[in-house]
Amino acid sequence: MKIMIELEEAKELVLSRIQPVGTEWVAITDAYQRVLGQDVLSQIAMPPFARSPLDGYAYRAGESDSQPLQLKVVSEIPAGTFSDREILTGEAAKIFTGAPIPPGANCVVRMEDTELVSDQVTVIRPVLPNSNMVPKGEEIKEGDTLLRQGFYLTPPALGLLAAVGLDQVNVYRRPRVGLLSTGSELMDVGQSLLPAKIYNSNSYTLRGMLQEAGCEVLTIPIVSDQMEDTLKALARVSEADLIITTGGASVGDYDIMRHALAEFGCEMLFWKLDLKPGTPASVGQKGKQLCFSLSGNPAAAMVTFELLVRPVLRKIAGRSIHEEEQFLVKMASGFGKTGRQRRFLRAQAVFKNGEIWADLTPAQGSGILRSMIGSHLLVDVPANHGSVEPGELLMASWIANWES
């Protein structure tokens, strides 16, 4: 087991050991925020026929039509109907937006540029051949790849699938995650708080983050700091794709989680990340299952989740993997503490004069849950950096958007 490793090494270590979960077919009505399990090819062209983009008259234009042009209206084509009446020279079909272009016609003139008397239409401003026609397959050709495997399905993507007639789609199964909050000091909400106890918040924050990431979550709200209870709780979530625990991660007499994971049958990959907050994190693997032990301090657990767990969830969910992009921010406020370890500071993003400024939350303690509310950024302060000064440039990354 490695001890005290860099974040980048930890991510590489865990990402190299996992594969996406299996796939399933679902109705597109249930496919929102799911991840495509295979490429989607269109079986039809879009539009499936040449159509009119406006209300007007379809006719057979020549390069040197007279102005004005007199035509006989021989048919009417509303949207959703098809006319097989061929349009000859000197004839026109009254046509409406979205209707198929009739055979023989090679243009559409706007209704505003015409005058109709009985069955005779005068084209005041004749148009050239191929004007105001949307050709068959302008947007999509039959056999085109619409969306690639790993694509995260958004509302317009679902609309695109529906536009080509698909009612089902192959997607990755939602990852199943077991979530344990450990600590004999914990009490669940809705109870009167007893002396020396605190309410369990991690089950609720992390469950929300997991649900936001598209996971099915089995939560065991409170597990005592006893080995027997911990092993029983781990056994209850043994069928999950991933297990996340909070609490019992550090070096105290009651910090037993990494020992429990080993007893549970995990190969322990590492213990301790060389960063703050969240140093005592550890990860073990049992078969295909990864087990993450995170700090019991609420802010530390959430920061470590963003930095380490979220990239893993993306991969097992089948989403396209990319490096979490970091970018330069200008510090709107300072941070006086110094230390040997790399530190991630929570901050609000403020846009000024085309730049992103990072306004640090007032309290950065690992147990301060409120520091995550209103924060958009994790500012990356290198090891041995010294105090952070206002106006200084540092790298940062976005926190997932799970707030209003």
PAZAKE-364882 format. One record per residue (C-alpha): residue number from 1; chain; z, y, x. Coordinates in steps of 0.001 Angstrom, whole numbers. Each point is the difference from the previous one (the first is absolute). Example, Ala and Ser with C-alpha at 12.3 -4.5 7.8 and 13.67 -1.06 7.14 Angstrom:
(rec 1, 'A', (7800, -4500, 12300)) (rec 2, 'A', (-660, 3440, 1370)) 
***
This chain:
(rec 1, 'A', (0, 0, 0)) (rec 2, 'A', (-960, 3422, 1312)) (rec 3, 'A', (2639, 2720, -70)) (rec 4, 'A', (-567, 3763, -355)) (rec 5, 'A', (-3763, 244, -206)) (rec 6, 'A', (-2371, 2859, -773)) (rec 7, 'A', (-1263, 504, -3539)) (rec 8, 'A', (-3617, -637, 1004)) (rec 9, 'A', (899, -3328, 1623)) (rec 10, 'A', (1991, -1014, -3079)) (rec 11, 'A', (-2915, 767, -2328)) (rec 12, 'A', (-2464, -1881, 2163)) (rec 13, 'A', (2381, -2945, 173)) (rec 14, 'A', (491, -343, -3740)) (rec 15, 'A', (-3562, 865, -1047)) (rec 16, 'A', (-1396, -2675, 2316)) (rec 17, 'A', (2047, -2669, -1790)) (rec 18, 'A', (-1020, 553, -3613)) (rec 19, 'A', (-3035, -529, -2188)) (rec 20, 'A', (-838, 1348, -3463)) (rec 21, 'A', (1267, -1854, -3043)) (rec 22, 'A', (-2413, -1943, -2213)) (rec 23, 'A', (-2292, 1436, -2651)) (rec 24, 'A', (-294, -259, -3776)) (rec 25, 'A', (-2355, 1145, -2753)) (rec 26, 'A', (1268, 2702, -2360)) (rec 27, 'A', (-1505, 2057, -2800)) (rec 28, 'A', (-1007, 3473, 1139)) (rec 29, 'A', (2502, 1340, -2525)) (rec 30, 'A', (2700, -1533, 2243)) (rec 31, 'A', (-1642, 856, 3326)) (rec 32, 'A', (1272, 3557, 539)) (rec 33, 'A', (1643, 343, 3438)) (rec 34, 'A', (-1017, -3523, 947)) (rec 35, 'A', (-1915, -886, 3183)) (rec 36, 'A', (-3434, -1608, -65)) (rec 37, 'A', (-37, -3569, 1283)) (rec 38, 'A', (-3766, -43, 595)) (rec 39, 'A', (-3003, 2312, 110)) (rec 40, 'A', (-1327, 1004, -3429)) (rec 41, 'A', (-3789, -22, -447)) (rec 42, 'A', (-1756, 1534, -2975)) (rec 43, 'A', (-1978, -2343, -2233)) (rec 44, 'A', (-1890, 2899, -1608)) (rec 45, 'A', (-1528, 3324, 969)) (rec 46, 'A', (1658, 3287, -995)) (rec 47, 'A', (-1384, 1482, -2046)) (rec 48, 'A', (-1657, -3173, -1295)) (rec 49, 'A', (-3067, 1962, -1154)) (rec 50, 'A', (-1645, 3353, 705)) (rec 51, 'A', (1782, 2486, -2241)) (rec 52, 'A', (27, 3615, -1060)) (rec 53, 'A', (2775, 2204, 1438)) (rec 54, 'A', (-353, 2556, -2797)) (rec 55, 'A', (-1123, 673, -3572)) (rec 56, 'A', (-3682, 818, -172)) (rec 57, 'A', (-3473, -1469, -280)) (rec 58, 'A', (-1518, -2783, 2072)) (rec 59, 'A', (-3738, 238, 581)) (rec 60, 'A', (-2800, -811, 2439)) (rec 61, 'A', (-312, 2994, 2344)) (rec 62, 'A', (-2909, 913, 2202)) (rec 63, 'A', (-51, 2151, 3119)) (rec 64, 'A', (-1846, 2858, -1750)) (rec 65, 'A', (1171, -25, -3617)) (rec 66, 'A', (-762, 3143, -1997)) (rec 67, 'A', (2743, 2454, -848)) (rec 68, 'A', (1147, -232, -2730)) (rec 69, 'A', (-693, -3667, -668)) (rec 70, 'A', (-472, -1369, -3522)) (rec 71, 'A', (1170, -3565, -652)) (rec 72, 'A', (339, -2256, -3051)) (rec 73, 'A', (3433, -1551, -505)) (rec 74, 'A', (-574, -3686, -718)) (rec 75, 'A', (3528, -1485, 366)) (rec 76, 'A', (3692, 798, 355)) (rec 77, 'A', (2291, -1821, 2447)) (rec 78, 'A', (3784, 455, -320)) (rec 79, 'A', (2303, -1403, 2679)) (rec 80, 'A', (528, -3722, -471)) (rec 81, 'A', (-3456, -639, -1464)) (rec 82, 'A', (-3237, -1084, 1625)) (rec 83, 'A', (-3551, 944, -1010)) (rec 84, 'A', (-2955, -2125, 1061)) (rec 85, 'A', (-2445, 2569, -1407)) (rec 86, 'A', (-2136, 1075, 2956)) (rec 87, 'A', (-306, 3734, 449)) (rec 88, 'A', (-3624, 1039, 467)) (rec 89, 'A', (-1405, 3268, 1360)) (rec 90, 'A', (689, 2742, -2531)) (rec 91, 'A', (2969, -1819, -1523)) (rec 92, 'A', (3784, 317, 387)) (rec 93, 'A', (3170, -1835, -966)) (rec 94, 'A', (3074, 1938, -1013)) (rec 95, 'A', (2679, -1429, 2302)) (rec 96, 'A', (3738, 417, 414)) (rec 97, 'A', (2317, -182, 3019)) (rec 98, 'A', (357, -3542, 1312)) (rec 99, 'A', (-2915, -1459, -1962)) (rec 100, 'A', (-2648, -2149, 1751)) (rec 101, 'A', (-3220, 1695, 1057)) (rec 102, 'A', (-2763, -1421, -2243)) (rec 103, 'A', (-3064, -1703, 1519)) (rec 104, 'A', (-2743, 2408, 973)) (rec 105, 'A', (2300, 3011, 431)) (rec 106, 'A', (554, 1372, 3496)) (rec 107, 'A', (2256, 3018, -593)) (rec 108, 'A', (2460, 1641, -2372)) (rec 109, 'A', (-9, 3679, -894)) (rec 110, 'A', (3201, 1712, -1147)) (rec 111, 'A', (264, 613, -3728)) (rec 112, 'A', (855, 3633, 796)) (rec 113, 'A', (-3496, 411, 1506)) (rec 114, 'A', (-1799, -1137, -3145)) (rec 115, 'A', (-710, 1058, -3585)) (rec 116, 'A', (-373, -2617, -2749)) (rec 117, 'A', (-1999, 565, -3181)) (rec 118, 'A', (-385, -3049, -2242)) (rec 119, 'A', (-1250, -2777, 2312)) (rec 120, 'A', (-1451, 2384, 2583)) (rec 121, 'A', (2018, 1127, 3018)) (rec 122, 'A', (-1004, 2872, 2230)) (rec 123, 'A', (1094, -389, 3599)) (rec 124, 'A', (538, 3573, 1175)) (rec 125, 'A', (756, -977, 3588)) (rec 126, 'A', (-1806, -3256, 864)) (rec 127, 'A', (1540, -2105, 2779)) (rec 128, 'A', (-1527, -2069, 2781)) (rec 129, 'A', (-288, -3797, -50)) (rec 130, 'A', (3298, -1820, 701)) (rec 131, 'A', (2105, 3015, -997)) (rec 132, 'A', (3341, -544, -1766)) (rec 133, 'A', (-33, -3782, 243)) (rec 134, 'A', (2779, -2197, 1358)) (rec 135, 'A', (-1722, -3056, 1510)) (rec 136, 'A', (1214, -3535, -522)) (rec 137, 'A', (2520, -940, 2711)) (rec 138, 'A', (504, 3600, 1171)) (rec 139, 'A', (3753, -612, 529)) (rec 140, 'A', (126, -3773, 498)) (rec 141, 'A', (-2698, -2554, 646)) (rec 142, 'A', (302, -3615, -1052)) (rec 143, 'A', (1733, -1917, 2799)) (rec 144, 'A', (1644, 3097, 1515)) (rec 145, 'A', (3520, -417, 1381)) (rec 146, 'A', (2183, 2163, -2221)) (rec 147, 'A', (3393, -466, 1654)) (rec 148, 'A', (1178, -1895, 3064)) (rec 149, 'A', (2735, -2581, 361)) (rec 150, 'A', (3311, 1759, 613)) (rec 151, 'A', (-863, 2996, -2190)) (rec 152, 'A', (2956, 1415, -1936)) (rec 153, 'A', (-1080, 296, -3614)) (rec 154, 'A', (297, 3542, -1369)) (rec 155, 'A', (-992, 1269, -3485)) (rec 156, 'A', (-3549, 1023, 1067)) (rec 157, 'A', (-437, -3389, 1703)) (rec 158, 'A', (937, -1759, -3247)) (rec 159, 'A', (-2476, 2205, -1826)) (rec 160, 'A', (-2698, -1012, 2480)) (rec 161, 'A', (718, -3685, -620)) (rec 162, 'A', (-189, 568, -3745)) (rec 163, 'A', (-3257, 1961, 372)) (rec 164, 'A', (-1743, -3106, 1344)) (rec 165, 'A', (1490, -2243, -2669)) (rec 166, 'A', (2767, -1778, 1923)) (rec 167, 'A', (2987, -1051, -2088)) (rec 168, 'A', (1833, -1954, 2727)) (rec 169, 'A', (519, 516, 3708)) (rec 170, 'A', (1370, -2065, 2870)) (rec 171, 'A', (3103, 1643, 1502)) (rec 172, 'A', (2779, -927, 2373)) (rec 173, 'A', (3138, -1275, -1637)) (rec 174, 'A', (2844, 2470, -33)) (rec 175, 'A', (2346, -742, 2943)) (rec 176, 'A', (3331, -1461, -1081)) (rec 177, 'A', (2949, 1601, 1772)) (rec 178, 'A', (3633, -1072, -44)) (rec 179, 'A', (2374, 2954, 363)) (rec 180, 'A', (3662, -443, 987)) (rec 181, 'A', (2640, 2705, 381)) (rec 182, 'A', (2947, -1283, 1998)) (rec 183, 'A', (3485, 1399, 417)) (rec 184, 'A', (3379, -869, -1436)) (rec 185, 'A', (565, 3729, -513)) (rec 186, 'A', (-2801, 254, -2560)) (rec 187, 'A', (320, 315, -3753)) (rec 188, 'A', (-2834, 114, -2505)) (rec 189, 'A', (-647, 2997, -2216)) (rec 190, 'A', (1637, 171, -3411)) (rec 191, 'A', (3424, -1048, 1292)) (rec 192, 'A', (3034, 2118, 729)) (rec 193, 'A', (143, 578, 3735)) (rec 194, 'A', (2918, -1762, 1649)) (rec 195, 'A', (1875, 1203, 3123)) (rec 196, 'A', (-1924, -472, 3287)) (rec 197, 'A', (-3167, -914, -1920)) (rec 198, 'A', (-3402, 1750, -232)) (rec 199, 'A', (-2818, -367, -2476)) (rec 200, 'A', (-2998, -2054, 1072)) (rec 201, 'A', (-3022, 2311, 267)) (rec 202, 'A', (-2265, -1944, 2356)) (rec 203, 'A', (-1003, -2544, -2633)) (rec 204, 'A', (-1365, 2808, -2135)) (rec 205, 'A', (-1724, 2088, 2664)) (rec 206, 'A', (-1646, -2966, 1723)) (rec 207, 'A', (-932, -1705, -3245)) (rec 208, 'A', (-1777, 3190, -1053)) (rec 209, 'A', (-1811, 193, 3341)) (rec 210, 'A', (-1055, -3641, -292)) (rec 211, 'A', (-1250, 461, -3540)) (rec 212, 'A', (-1904, 3089, 1109)) (rec 213, 'A', (-1593, -2189, 2686)) (rec 214, 'A', (-1187, -2462, -2680)) (rec 215, 'A', (2561, -2768, 523)) (rec 216, 'A', (1831, -2318, -2354)) (rec 217, 'A', (3687, 373, 846)) (rec 218, 'A', (2868, -2447, -429)) (rec 219, 'A', (3179, 1975, 563)) (rec 220, 'A', (3408, -1451, 833)) (rec 221, 'A', (1995, 3220, -277)) (rec 222, 'A', (3171, -841, 1914)) (rec 223, 'A', (758, -2701, 2562)) (rec 224, 'A', (3381, -158, 1737)) (rec 225, 'A', (429, 39, 3788)) (rec 226, 'A', (693, -3723, 7)) (rec 227, 'A', (-2375, -2482, 1654)) (rec 228, 'A', (130, -2477, -2894)) (rec 229, 'A', (-825, 2650, -2621)) (rec 230, 'A', (-2769, 1427, 2174)) (rec 231, 'A', (-1666, -3380, 509)) (rec 232, 'A', (176, -727, -3738)) (rec 233, 'A', (-1642, 3349, -739)) (rec 234, 'A', (-2760, -627, 2557)) (rec 235, 'A', (-642, -3403, -1570)) (rec 236, 'A', (-484, 1664, -3401)) (rec 237, 'A', (-2958, 2012, 1371)) (rec 238, 'A', (-1358, -2714, 2289)) (rec 239, 'A', (-3310, -149, -1909)) (rec 240, 'A', (-734, 3706, 530)) (rec 241, 'A', (-2769, 1104, 2352)) (rec 242, 'A', (2396, 2442, 1635)) (rec 243, 'A', (3758, 525, 71)) (rec 244, 'A', (1637, 3374, 582)) (rec 245, 'A', (3745, 347, 506)) (rec 246, 'A', (2065, 3128, 497)) (rec 247, 'A', (3431, 118, 1573)) (rec 248, 'A', (1705, -2288, 2495)) (rec 249, 'A', (-2555, 923, 2651)) (rec 250, 'A', (2072, 1570, 2761)) (rec 251, 'A', (2613, -1285, 2497)) (rec 252, 'A', (3230, -94, -2012)) (rec 253, 'A', (1994, -3126, -818)) (rec 254, 'A', (-1431, -18, -3523)) (rec 255, 'A', (-3589, 737, 1033)) (rec 256, 'A', (-1204, -3565, -412)) (rec 257, 'A', (-3536, 371, -1331)) (rec 258, 'A', (-1992, -878, 3115)) (rec 259, 'A', (2278, -3025, 516)) (rec 260, 'A', (-500, -971, -3647)) (rec 261, 'A', (-3775, 259, 371)) (rec 262, 'A', (141, -2287, 3024)) (rec 263, 'A', (2195, -2445, -1942)) (rec 264, 'A', (-2489, 247, -2875)) (rec 265, 'A', (-2648, -1361, 2381)) (rec 266, 'A', (-1673, 3167, 1253)) (rec 267, 'A', (-1434, 430, 3447)) (rec 268, 'A', (1433, 3416, 890)) (rec 269, 'A', (-2785, 2207, 1364)) (rec 270, 'A', (2068, 3024, 984)) (rec 271, 'A', (3225, 1865, -576)) (rec 272, 'A', (249, 3787, 329)) (rec 273, 'A', (-2717, 2611, -14)) (rec 274, 'A', (108, 2703, 2647)) (rec 275, 'A', (88, 2833, -2525)) (rec 276, 'A', (2278, 1871, -2378)) (rec 277, 'A', (790, -391, -2835)) (rec 278, 'A', (-194, -3751, -503)) (rec 279, 'A', (729, -1355, 3468)) (rec 280, 'A', (1663, -3294, -1064)) (rec 281, 'A', (-3029, -1377, -1876)) (rec 282, 'A', (-1001, -3591, 703)) (rec 283, 'A', (-2783, -2313, -1135)) (rec 284, 'A', (-112, -3780, -242)) (rec 285, 'A', (-2690, -2424, -1108)) (rec 286, 'A', (357, -3252, -1914)) (rec 287, 'A', (-3337, -1704, -478)) (rec 288, 'A', (-2316, 2652, -1445)) (rec 289, 'A', (2934, 2062, -1273)) (rec 290, 'A', (1175, 3133, 1809)) (rec 291, 'A', (3610, 1106, -420)) (rec 292, 'A', (889, 3634, 690)) (rec 293, 'A', (3605, 1006, 588)) (rec 294, 'A', (346, 3778, -429)) (rec 295, 'A', (2917, 2333, 424)) (rec 296, 'A', (2343, 396, -2947)) (rec 297, 'A', (-102, 3781, 449)) (rec 298, 'A', (-2284, 1213, -2804)) (rec 299, 'A', (-2141, 2511, 1911)) (rec 300, 'A', (-308, -2338, 2991)) (rec 301, 'A', (-1146, -2851, -2248)) (rec 302, 'A', (-2632, 2189, -1641)) (rec 303, 'A', (-1323, 1392, 3286)) (rec 304, 'A', (-246, -3476, 1536)) (rec 305, 'A', (-1740, -1215, -3136)) (rec 306, 'A', (-2638, 2725, 392)) (rec 307, 'A', (-510, -600, 3708)) (rec 308, 'A', (97, -3798, 165)) (rec 309, 'A', (18, -1706, -3391)) (rec 310, 'A', (-2713, 1967, -1789)) (rec 311, 'A', (-2762, -914, 2519)) (rec 312, 'A', (964, -3668, -426)) (rec 313, 'A', (-171, 310, -3790)) (rec 314, 'A', (-3487, 1486, 293)) (rec 315, 'A', (-1198, -2990, 1986)) (rec 316, 'A', (1512, -2749, -2137)) (rec 317, 'A', (-1264, 1795, -3117)) (rec 318, 'A', (-3537, -208, 1405)) (rec 319, 'A', (-450, 3738, 470)) (rec 320, 'A', (-2193, 1367, 2748)) (rec 321, 'A', (2069, 425, 3157)) (rec 322, 'A', (-123, 3256, 1877)) (rec 323, 'A', (2202, 1721, 2478)) (rec 324, 'A', (2468, 2314, -1700)) (rec 325, 'A', (-1505, 3342, 859)) (rec 326, 'A', (2197, 2484, 1813)) (rec 327, 'A', (-854, 3677, 186)) (rec 328, 'A', (1383, 3154, 1534)) (rec 329, 'A', (2494, 2085, -1929)) (rec 330, 'A', (1697, 3238, 922)) (rec 331, 'A', (3759, -4, -347)) (rec 332, 'A', (1294, 2513, -2528)) (rec 333, 'A', (3584, -776, 988)) (rec 334, 'A', (1828, -1386, 2991)) (rec 335, 'A', (2152, -3056, 667)) (rec 336, 'A', (2776, 404, 2537)) (rec 337, 'A', (995, -3588, 680)) (rec 338, 'A', (-1283, -1668, 3148)) (rec 339, 'A', (-24, -3636, 962)) (rec 340, 'A', (-1676, -2742, 1954)) (rec 341, 'A', (-1647, -1663, -2995)) (rec 342, 'A', (-3146, 922, -1853)) (rec 343, 'A', (887, 1604, -3304)) (rec 344, 'A', (-1782, 380, -3339)) (rec 345, 'A', (1008, 3107, -1923)) (rec 346, 'A', (-509, 489, -3715)) (rec 347, 'A', (-1785, 3205, -964)) (rec 348, 'A', (-1755, 1819, -2782)) (rec 349, 'A', (-3647, 942, 616)) (rec 350, 'A', (-769, 3703, -350)) (rec 351, 'A', (-3597, 1265, 314)) (rec 352, 'A', (-378, 3410, 1656)) (rec 353, 'A', (-3175, 1563, 1390)) (rec 354, 'A', (-1847, -3305, 83)) (rec 355, 'A', (2802, -1793, 1870)) (rec 356, 'A', (2587, -2584, -1052)) (rec 357, 'A', (3539, 1136, 725)) (rec 358, 'A', (2893, -2454, -92)) (rec 359, 'A', (3155, 1387, -1593)) (rec 360, 'A', (2807, -2420, 854)) (rec 361, 'A', (2463, -1085, -2656)) (rec 362, 'A', (3424, 1480, 844)) (rec 363, 'A', (1754, -3350, 486)) (rec 364, 'A', (-1644, -2760, 2051)) (rec 365, 'A', (2787, -2607, 5)) (rec 366, 'A', (-1048, -3621, -466)) (rec 367, 'A', (2187, -356, -3084)) (rec 368, 'A', (-1107, 3168, -1790)) (rec 369, 'A', (-2198, -1170, -2852)) (rec 370, 'A', (-721, 3532, -1255)) (rec 371, 'A', (-1848, 757, 3222)) (rec 372, 'A', (-2926, -2120, -1258)) (rec 373, 'A', (-342, 1942, -3247)) (rec 374, 'A', (-2613, 2718, 431)) (rec 375, 'A', (-1031, -1283, 3429)) (rec 376, 'A', (-3709, -506, 628)) (rec 377, 'A', (-17, -626, 3745)) (rec 378, 'A', (1570, -2076, 2730)) (rec 379, 'A', (-76, 2100, 3156)) (rec 380, 'A', (-218, -2090, 3177)) (rec 381, 'A', (2293, 1395, 2715)) (rec 382, 'A', (-579, -1838, 3313)) (rec 383, 'A', (2842, -1596, 1946)) (rec 384, 'A', (1906, 2336, 2346)) (rec 385, 'A', (-1683, 2974, -1647)) (rec 386, 'A', (2946, 2344, -241)) (rec 387, 'A', (526, 2495, -2799)) (rec 388, 'A', (-2843, 674, -2414)) (rec 389, 'A', (-846, 3696, -126)) (rec 390, 'A', (-1572, 1982, -2869)) (rec 391, 'A', (-3719, 475, 616)) (rec 392, 'A', (-269, -3128, 2141)) (rec 393, 'A', (-2901, -2412, -582)) (rec 394, 'A', (867, -3640, -696)) (rec 395, 'A', (-1745, -3030, -1493)) (rec 396, 'A', (799, -1081, -3547)) (rec 397, 'A', (-1146, -2406, -2709)) (rec 398, 'A', (55, 144, -3767)) (rec 399, 'A', (2647, -1736, -2048)) (rec 400, 'A', (-1511, -2007, -2872)) (rec 401, 'A', (-381, 2145, -3103)) (rec 402, 'A', (2681, -1342, -2310)) (rec 403, 'A', (1377, 3292, -1226)) (rec 404, 'A', (-1184, 2719, -2323)) 
***
